[in-house]
Amino acid sequence: MNVLLTTVASIVIFAVMIFIHEFGHFIAAKLTGVRVNEFALGMGPKLISRKKGDTVYSLRLIPIGGFCAMEGEDEDTGSEDCFSRKKPYIRLLILVAGAFMNILLGFVLTLAMLIPQESFVAPKVERVVPGGAAEASGLQANDIILRANGRRVHVMDDLSWEISNNTEENFSLTLAVKNNGEKREVTILPGEVDGKVSYGIILKTEDNNILKSFRNAFFKTGFYSRVIVDSFVNMLQGKVSFSEMSGPIGIVSEIGTAVEETRSHGWEGFQNLMFLTILLTINLGVFNLLPLPALDGGRILFVLIEMIRRKPVPVEKEAIVHFIGFAILIAFSIFIAFKDVLRIWG
């Protein structure tokens, strides 16, 4: 692994993701009249700082992290441009803006990857394998797949995920399809071809264009977001081990692998690096929306409670909850980092 290239690529990827996230909070705060005391990229001691208006813009030594420090985030300072004094819907907008920008970045990068493609595989049946499982179920050529086991299918990824997410030997696949305006449902019991499970479906390859690229990028972004939520739920249910999670060290290792693939395989390797970046930025956005203390989602939860109760939770008490949550998050991050070290170097 080229340490220099991996370090540079990791710093750039993390910096872009964090900058976009904090810029979302920053621009939403500015537009709604909340004072931003400091907008920083990086953590630790300041390297460069400049004050413009009420805001200090700074670049800090440690190239991971960043923040948008707003007036009155954790206390009521009595100022009219204080975050805690703004109406709940304004605070909600500011808190959601960071995650929105991360997911938007994921959409833009996905779109940039899709536009050059001449064709793509669509969830539409080209034909079924004669004598195969799909033919036996009644699936026909030109069927458009609408749902797979009750989950909406917009792009090929939706169908692939539904198939690969279940490892049962006799996993049946129930498809809601449409053909010439007629909707019906078929259940496919997979067979075995050359020792591999097969459904006997051959899907259509369609020519790409700019409108299809936008559509597919939109639904792929939604798909990636759903996979992240599904994975988190599976982890809570014990279906996924904590040991399979990766922290910053594990992520840097994956970036290093993608960098090496870029050096050895050119464009194909670069696509893998871009795909990893897309997953990371969407993951950052979705994860920050989870209702956990110290995350944007935790703050959003308090705002929603206030809107329901029509009475705010005292700022000081909310700050204590977030402080405890932050301490737990740091401890958990150290634990994951330790697991990463054992996995990589153990």
PyMOL commands that set and color helices and strands:
alter all, ss='L'
color gray80, all
select helices_A, chain A and resi 3-31+83-85+88-114+133-137+156-164+210-236+242-244+248-265+267-288+296-309+315-345
alter helices_A, ss='H'
color red, helices_A
select strands_A, chain A and resi 36-52+55-70+119-128+144-148+151-152+173-179+182-188+191-193+196-198+201-207
alter strands_A, ss='S'
color yellow, strands_A
deselect
rebuild
show_as cartoon
